[in-house]
Amino acid sequence: MSRHIQLTEQGRLKHFLSIEGLSRELLTEILDTAESFSGMAGHQIKKVPLLRGKTIINLFFENSTRTRTTFELAATRLSADVLNMNIATSATSKGESLLDTIRNLEAMHVDMFVVRHALSGAAHFIAQHTAPHISVINAGDGQHAHPTQAMLDMFTIRQHKKQFAGLKVAIVGDILHSRVARSQILALNSLGVDQVRVIAPKTLLPAHVKDMGVIDLHDMAEGLADVDVIIMLRLQKERMNSAFLPSESEYFRCFGLNEAKLKYAKSDVIVMHPGPINRGVEIASSVADGPHSVILQQVSNGIAVRMAIMSMTMQSHGVSA
Amino acid sequence: MSRILIRNGRIIDPASRLDAIGCLAIADERILSVLSEPAGFNPDTVIDAAGQIVCPGFVDLSARLREPGHSHKGNILSETRAAASAGVTSLCLPPDTKPVIDMPSVVEYIKDKAEKAGYPQIYSIGALTHRLGGGELSAMFGLKQSGCIAVSNASEPLANMLILRRAMEYAGSHNLLLMYRANDASLSGDGCAHEGAVASRYGLPGIPEAAESIALAQCLELAELTGCRVHISQISCKQSVIKIQQAKKYGLNISADVAIHQLHLTENDIKPFDSSYHVIPPLRSDTDRKYLLAGLANGTLDAVSSDHQPHDLDAKLGAFPETEPGVSALETLLPLMLALSDQKIIGLSHAIATLTRNPARILGLDCGILSPGSPADICIFDPNASWEINERNWRSAGRNTPYWGQTLRGRVSHTIQAGKIIYSLPECS
């Protein structure tokens, strides 16, 4: 059922909530569409009128300046009207329920919600309960999914590696709490890479991570051997000095990416990170700023990919991309 | 004076190993005769039970009625009426009401409300600790005197093992049954789903099986140390079944039940983020379910409870982790139990025993049996009648069931409690 909640009867994108259930063809279409937008950044006029007259609300129940900004830029470049709402600091703290917030905003004739929420499933819930003409894009829900981030990562990988077949990809760090990793794993497998490895201590891996179609490893030498892509995840400071991890220095020694560990990978490996990075915690500055790093390209690709997803979901409203 | 004659029904009474077609006579609050009609018996009501099964009324070990304290979710009247329509004649009310059942006045209040409602017999379970806080023993003797049938800490954690030990010793001194829901709060944390493949994939905070089985192992050790009679409530996983089986083999005086939904659903049935599947303990893996079913079939698990937890709409509206756990389950109890018998997992008589004599024996009640002189608590149902779960047929104030809109087989036509017809299916009356 709700596996297909994000698709129309014709199999087109209505919402964008998760990578789950989306075919390789559809994911490829998103990447192709994003490519057509990515050239625009160099133009004098960076706007297209695809979503002119449409109203998009960035509904952030959890603070995130970077993700919100790229969504805002993407919407602006599609000529939509954008309203930012930081609910983390307003309505729900006054006891208003998630549903009431949605209903109130719906009444203002919006066309799309871009939602970030601290709980897994929040975007699904909103998509199920919102008016049928509204599209919902998941900008991160709890530990469940961050599908636009995953797609911009796929876009960046394709830019550098041309195709997914044959690639070995390692995702390193706090997989357990990472919605980004969950979406990346689904996307990489759907797009047909050769191997997805996750590298972390067991405290930071989901109990049944193997069922997600990955190889789980606890050692960087073994895990990075011969990989084409390394994705480093951000480690939240609150995991330190807790039951998850003893200390920053021990984590960096075991799982931090430095130049020595980078040598285990293929010579043309690319290093990615969804940001914001913790220098010296999960990644050394020399690697983050080094020749293999594509971290800043990920950020610029984020705009084109989000433009693609926004315009594709709005096609169900008769907008043609 | 009420005299009821039930004719032509298939009488199944697991306690007396009876399965035969015949009549059953009731005079006042007791059963007068089974299979034979006493000479000169002059009933004022005759029920024709042709094609139906006549069995003892169901005894539910755990049903939340939401009163006192949470009457926006349901109340004693609405939920006991639902229970009556489900064939339940006795039910146990866990102590996590508001105020908590830790004082005789609360027990009295519930008794009073129950009498006015006039549906199934409600047995209050007293709080094991003061306000269920987990740190201080409740006044158990007073609770017992006011009518509490057992003590438990509901789903609330105890401060430490010493409190559980002392609670067992004290409850044992007053010959009170201690009901225990095994959960190590530090291991279950803020989990809302089984720590398995589904929670891993959907990023839902997980509850490992060990959260239950470790707490259970500790409880069993203390039951042995103290000699307290312990009932393990609503287990969910393989290791718990194994541990209970071992403990029983070893001779420990314990019993256990499982909630009906755990016998039917697993993590794989959860539709993504559908809060009607949010229950605690969570829906586990296929392996766990297989062990629960085997445990039921081989007698390791004595009874099946509804674990009825009605909710208002708002409680289930939200992102999965923030919704409240629990299923409104009384009215699906019989059909789901019959389905297990249809699937040849357990025999029909055994299925009925897990809802009648077995829970009654755990509680030390003399009901759950159809023999002359026993309380006239009786359920009559049509095992082949299909009905749809919808607004028209549903009585509980809580509509939070994963079975909403589905058609189930097996429907109660009459419920008799203490010789009084407390429910008859509108079509039959």
Interface residues (C-beta under 8 A of the other chain):
Chain A: M1 S2 R3 E20 S97 L98 L99 H117 L119 S120 G121 A122 H124 F125 H129 D141 G142 Q143 H144 A145 R179 R182 P206 A207 H208 V209 D211 M212
Chain B: E195 G196 A197 A199 S200 R201 Y202 G203 L204 P205 G206 P208 K271 P272 F273 D274 D314 L317 G318 A319 F320 P321 E322
